[in-house]
Amino acid sequence: MRRILVIGLTGQVGDALWPHLSSLGECWAVSRQAPPASAGIYWLTGLLQAMPPLPERLDTVISLGPLDAFTDWFGQSGLSNVRVVALGSTGREDKRESRDLKEQGVALALSRAELGLFEAGRRQSAEVTLLRPTLMYGHGRDASLTPMLALARRWGFVVLPAGASGLRQPVHVDDVAGAIVDCLDAPAAVGRCFDLPGGERLSFREMIVRSLARHVPGARVVTVPRILFQALLAAAGRVGTLSLGPGFLERTRRDQTAETGPAAAAFGFQPRLFEP
C-alpha cells in the first residue's frame, strides 16, 4: 500500500480523485483548513509556503494545485525516491504567443516550473510524471464554463464574439483523476509529460451552446462584433462579473487542441466525449 501526500485535494480535481484514494493506500492531504474527518485521509493544516511536519516514509506525492508553487516546494522538501504526479496545463502552449502579457507570463511560469520539477526529480531520485489537462469541467468548479453558465442563468443569454470557431477539447475532471491513478504504476509514464485533452473536438461556440442546452435550457447565445465584445469584456472585468483577460478574445478563434495518443499508449487514457 502506498503512503501518499496530496497537495490540493480540496480543489476540483481533488473532488474527483477523493473516491480513489482509499484503494491506493494511506493518504495525507495538506489544506489551509482541514475539512471534516474522512475515512483513510489524514489532514495536515498548512500551506506549501509553510508546510507542517510530514509523515515518515512517504513514497508518493500528488500535486493538484499551482505547478510553480509545488515545484519550488518539492525542490527544497528533502523528499527523495518518491513517485511524483503533478498537474500542469496545456496553457503552457496555448498562451505562449498570446498578445496578453499576463497570459505570456502564465505560459512562461508553467514552462519554468515543468523544467524545475524534472530537474528536482533528477536530483532527488524521484520518478516524475507531469500531466497537462486542457480546459477542465464536470464538477461545477472550473473558472471557464461555470461562470458563463452562471451569467446565463442570471441574464437568460450569453454574449459571444463573432468568429468564435477555435476548436476546444474540454476534459472531464473525472477523466483527469482517472489518469492520475492509472499513471502511478505505469513504467512508461515515468520521466515524461502528457497532454490530457477531452475525447471530442468542437468549436468554442458549440461548447457553449451544448453547455447551455444541458444546464440553462432556453438561454440564448447573442453574437456581437469582436470590437463590441472586447469592450464588454473590459467592463465585466472592472465590475468583477467575469474575470477574463484581453487574451481571451483572441483565443476564441484559435484552436487549442492536443493529442490523446501518448497518454493512451503509456497508461490507457481514454477520455469521454464532451458531456457538460
SVG drawing of the C-alpha trace seen along z (x, -y; Angstrom):
<svg xmlns="http://www.w3.org/2000/svg" viewBox="-36 -49 57 51">
<polyline fill="none" stroke="black" stroke-width="0.4" points="0.0,0.0 1.2,-3.5 1.8,-6.3 0.6,-9.3 0.8,-13.0 -1.8,-15.0 -1.4,-18.8 -4.6,-20.5 -7.2,-17.8 -9.8,-20.4 -9.8,-21.7 -12.0,-20.5 -9.7,-17.6 -9.4,-16.7 -13.2,-16.2 -12.8,-13.6 -9.7,-12.0 -11.1,-11.6 -13.1,-8.4 -10.0,-6.6 -7.6,-7.4 -8.8,-4.7 -7.9,-2.0 -4.4,-3.4 -3.1,-3.4 -2.8,-5.7 -3.3,-9.3 -2.3,-12.6 -3.7,-15.9 -2.5,-19.4 -5.1,-22.2 -5.3,-25.7 -8.3,-24.4 -9.0,-20.7 -12.4,-19.6 -14.5,-17.2 -12.8,-13.9 -12.7,-11.4 -12.0,-7.7 -8.5,-6.9 -7.5,-10.6 -5.4,-12.4 -5.4,-16.2 -2.4,-18.4 -3.1,-22.1 -0.7,-24.3 0.4,-25.8 3.2,-24.9 4.9,-28.0 4.6,-26.9 4.3,-23.1 3.5,-21.2 5.7,-18.3 5.2,-15.4 4.7,-11.8 7.7,-9.5 8.2,-7.1 6.1,-8.8 6.5,-7.1 4.1,-9.1 3.3,-12.8 0.4,-14.0 0.1,-17.8 -3.2,-19.1 -2.5,-22.8 -0.4,-25.5 2.7,-23.9 5.1,-26.7 4.5,-26.7 4.7,-22.9 8.0,-22.8 9.5,-25.4 8.4,-23.4 9.4,-20.0 12.9,-21.1 13.5,-22.1 11.4,-19.4 14.2,-16.9 11.9,-14.1 13.8,-11.5 13.0,-8.2 9.3,-9.1 6.8,-8.8 5.5,-12.2 2.5,-13.0 1.8,-16.7 -0.7,-18.7 0.3,-21.4 -1.7,-22.8 -1.8,-23.0 -1.9,-26.7 1.9,-26.3 1.5,-26.2 -2.0,-27.8 -0.9,-31.1 2.7,-31.2 2.1,-33.5 -0.8,-35.5 -0.8,-39.2 -1.8,-39.5 1.4,-39.9 -0.2,-38.3 -1.0,-35.2 2.5,-35.1 3.7,-35.3 1.5,-32.3 2.9,-30.2 6.5,-31.2 5.9,-30.3 4.5,-26.9 7.4,-26.1 9.9,-27.1 8.0,-25.1 8.0,-22.0 11.8,-22.2 12.3,-22.8 10.2,-19.8 12.1,-17.4 15.4,-18.8 14.4,-18.4 13.3,-14.9 16.7,-14.0 18.5,-15.5 16.2,-13.7 15.9,-10.4 12.2,-10.9 10.0,-9.3 8.2,-12.3 5.2,-12.4 3.6,-15.7 0.0,-15.7 -1.3,-18.7 -5.1,-18.8 -6.9,-21.0 -10.0,-23.1 -11.5,-21.1 -15.2,-20.8 -17.5,-18.5 -17.9,-19.4 -19.0,-23.0 -15.9,-24.4 -14.0,-25.4 -13.2,-29.0 -14.3,-28.9 -17.7,-27.3 -19.3,-27.6 -19.0,-31.4 -20.6,-31.7 -23.4,-29.4 -24.0,-31.5 -24.4,-34.6 -26.8,-32.8 -29.0,-31.9 -29.0,-35.5 -29.5,-37.2 -31.0,-34.4 -28.3,-34.7 -24.5,-34.6 -22.7,-37.0 -20.0,-35.6 -17.8,-37.4 -18.3,-36.7 -15.9,-34.1 -15.6,-32.1 -14.7,-29.0 -11.5,-27.9 -11.5,-24.2 -11.6,-23.0 -11.2,-19.6 -12.7,-20.1 -11.7,-17.2 -13.9,-15.9 -12.3,-16.2 -13.2,-12.5 -11.0,-11.6 -8.1,-13.7 -8.4,-11.9 -8.5,-8.6 -5.4,-9.4 -3.6,-10.3 -4.5,-6.9 -3.6,-5.0 -0.2,-6.5 1.0,-5.9 2.0,-2.3 2.8,-2.7 6.5,-2.5 6.1,-4.1 4.8,-7.3 7.9,-7.9 10.0,-10.9 7.5,-12.2 4.9,-14.9 1.5,-14.1 -1.3,-16.2 -4.8,-15.2 -7.4,-16.5 -11.0,-15.5 -12.3,-12.9 -14.1,-15.4 -13.1,-18.4 -15.7,-21.1 -15.7,-24.8 -15.7,-27.3 -19.2,-28.3 -20.6,-24.8 -19.0,-24.1 -21.0,-27.0 -24.2,-26.1 -24.1,-22.5 -23.4,-23.5 -26.4,-25.9 -28.7,-23.3 -27.8,-21.0 -27.7,-23.4 -29.6,-26.5 -32.2,-25.4 -33.8,-28.3 -30.8,-30.6 -29.7,-32.2 -26.3,-32.9 -26.0,-36.5 -23.3,-37.1 -21.7,-40.6 -18.9,-42.2 -15.5,-41.5 -14.8,-45.1 -18.0,-45.3 -17.3,-42.1 -13.8,-43.4 -15.5,-46.5 -18.0,-44.2 -15.2,-42.0 -13.3,-45.0 -16.4,-46.3 -17.1,-42.9 -13.6,-42.7 -13.9,-46.2 -17.1,-45.3 -16.0,-41.7 -18.7,-40.0 -16.4,-37.8 -12.6,-37.8 -11.2,-37.1 -8.2,-38.9 -7.9,-40.5 -6.2,-37.4 -9.5,-35.5 -11.0,-37.2 -8.0,-36.2 -8.2,-32.6 -11.8,-32.2 -10.9,-31.8 -7.6,-29.9 -7.6,-26.1 -6.5,-24.7 -6.3,-21.0 -3.9,-18.2 -3.4,-14.5 -4.5,-11.7 -2.2,-9.1 0.9,-9.3 -1.2,-9.1 -3.3,-6.3 -0.2,-4.3 1.5,-4.9 -1.3,-4.3 -4.5,-3.7 -6.0,-7.2 -9.5,-7.1 -11.3,-10.4 -15.1,-10.7 -16.9,-12.8 -17.9,-16.2 -20.7,-15.7 -21.4,-19.1"/>
</svg>
